[in-house]
């Protein structure tokens, strides 16, 4: 940030004068006055009249010459000073003013009340006709996007002695002759003998930006290769004499000589430059009168002269964060070690380096290689050497309860980078290396599992201590804030907006962010990083963990159906990784992983290709796909690789918790897209002593262009022990009690679903969201996160809507909608809805290639702004993310679908989380860790009394029915 501020300087230049002439001209004027006074005195006293008369004649001639030279700009004394009101910048002559207004109305297609009046409207009736009118190409980027987008700007060329604009001007680039009018934001480009004027750019919000400041910030360039400009510029090279006649192009005002208005665009807002603390740069270094050199469009960018600046963040919020992001995330020490061996994946999937292109042989001792796709990791792999174990569980620090038995649990998790060695048995060569660098929650990959009983809240503090290997700072961690930003999303939680993990609500080094979660229904949730533009990197390097909202009595819940209470759990997190020659994680979002990331090492809960020793009994597998891009098509196979899953397994739960009924494991396999969760129970009682495999199959229709490397089909080896288990509880579908919390069944009843089914059958919907790719950019309805356009801003609180999601033929997208659980109503192709999708509570949609999917969503209970996005993390980081806004019920698009709900029937109070609708709420933002209040019993008890989630946990005395309706969102709880 310090370097950036140091580079962006400005100076104010008076009207119409070349900066190099200022000092000499002012000195000449003072010399004229002093000499003239001296001449008057000398004339009356000095007898040498002849000599003095000669001196006077010399000065008269000199003054005449000066007057002629400066006559074009002599009226600058009449220019309005910078701090005058805009209304004072009009003609005094009413006739001329009327003429100007008539001209503007007839010649200006771009009328906009938000534009300031041009400051060069002064008391004169001289027409300012350019020497030539043409256009220039300006290349502008959209927040780190490549390539830049080319816009055509009208340009007016003047001789540099006839500049119509009078300043004061601002210069942002030392020694580069491009300045901006401070008020109108028009840009002046000085060349050898001419000056070119460009109008300002107007962003999607009506804010003006001069081309000069955008060039200085790195957000624009006059050169297609984005080469930085230098002091000797031939602007004629960029000027095209053909004028632009398109509608909306600003026109020249003949009385002011510059442009009326600017170029409208749909760009998000660019940074506003701070003009404080700058120094003048008035010298003769702008190439006027010097031999000029042409810019070179070829060649490399000059890092020293490139001024990168971020795009503005969420504009409607009180606190604006920037989004400058790293182009790569390899840790600093790894870069130092690997600078000469950058790993690259060729189009055929071959792992190579700058010095090596040899394919390594398959290890004969490993299972059979199932693919001819060359491996990405440059080592032999010894599969099934590491024994599986569940991720570690973190215990709460404190538990505080209300008199009615509702409690709050507190946790603290440090987030830091460290070295771990999970690959030493898979790849023996890694054992001799210092260890693989990860980012971790509490030193674990995956992060420690939180298990919280249903119906009780939690408060979790995350402390950012990343900085040992990942040393770079990125916005918003700039200035007084430093380090690599993180953001936490509890995926699956109906959290209030400030605790949901808004992408720009980030935590910097040595800062702490506190999150409060409701845990209002049992489900397999997870928590992961959600920092803007670097989610894929942070999650890939380790920032993900399970969050189990449990209804088991042993955890403090009210009990589970189907005799699940004592059936043993296996917590499975599926991911894929790739390693380089130093056993470091490999990912390159700027090159080979720009569209998707696919690794050749399958990990299960942080263990590569694990061996899972199981007893011959029932097991419950609780599964999460936490990969960056890869979907998994899960099957259970025997040693002969025959499918047996449909014979021994049933699907019991999905993203949003329990299904109402179980379904048989699908014959085609269980497709698990990124971020989807499924729970199955499997009976291994008849498989004593046998070897089975957890298998990743492939489907051409649903998994288009997903590469399968040598061992990508293998997930885990299941070794069923020969011994008889000491206890073996059996799954029993007849034991439906105790009934688990399923709020979706209360807020979407049979009538709602029947209406949605009829609409979907007719192709109707309330909103359509099209996921696609345009101009090398992932988009939703043609827009991105960086366009700062909320996709739906009129959703009524507690109303339901039918959304239609669709995509093109070449891509599939796992789509996540924050806050809500929903039902998938219809899929238009590829066999329609899958059995395990039908009437399952979901928060992820697997949107296959060329598919259309209809989803019914009850938007509640909270108001505020939430995100939805593609959960392929590469796509998400590349801005395939939008937002929706929940407002008052009666102002929404579908108020007739509202379900009456109250918080306090006696006082007729309808729930409104008005204090917590802002996802960037200052009160809940990250703070320096040293300034956080003490995390003790009194603090937790106070948070419990605040009752942020009173819609889920109203006090008993306020939960009174009103006109036959009560609170459908109320959660039940049992004393812990």
Secondary structure, DSSP 8 states (H G I E B T S, - for coil): -HHHHHH-------TT--GGGHHHHHHHHHHHHHHHHHHHHHHHH-S-HHHHHHHHHHHHHHHHHHHHHHGGGGGGGGS--TTS-GGGSS-S-HHHHHHHHHHHHHH-S---TTS---TT--S-------SEEEEEEEEE-SSS-SS-EEEEEEEEEEEGGG------EEE-STT--EEEETTT--EEEE-SSEEEEE--EE-TTS-EE-HHHHHHHTSEESSTT-----SS--GGGT-B------TT---B-TTTSSBSS-EE-----B-----TT-----SS-S-TTS------SSS---GGG-----B---TTSSS-------S----HHHHHHHTT---EE-TT--EE-SS--------TTSS-----B--SSSS---TT-SB-----B---SEEEE-TTS-EEEEEEEEEEEEEE-TTTTTSGGGGGS--EEEEEETTBSSEEEEEEETT-EEEEEEEE---SS-----TTS-TT--S--B-EEEET----GGGS--TT--B-TTEEEEEEE---S-EEEEEEE--TTTHHHHHHTT-EEEEEEE--GGGTSS--STT-TTSEEEEEEEEEE-B-TTS-B---TTTTTSS----SEEEETTEET-EEEE-SSEEEEEEEE--SS--EEEEEE-TT--B-HHHHEEEEEETTEEEEEEEE--TT-EEE-TT-EEEEEEE-TT-TT-EEEEEEE--TTTSTT---BTTTTEEEEEEE-SS--S------TT---S----HHHHHS-HHHHHHHHHHHHTT--SEEEEEEEETTEEEETTB-GGGT--SEEEEETTEEEEEEEEE-SS--EEEEESS--EEEEEE-STTSS-TTTTT--BSEEEE-TT-EEEEEEEE-S--EEEEEEE-SHHHHHTT-EEEEEEE-GGGSTTGGG-----SBTTTTB----GGG--TT-GGGS-EEGGGS---SHHHHHHHHHH-TTTTTS--GGG---BTTB--TT-------
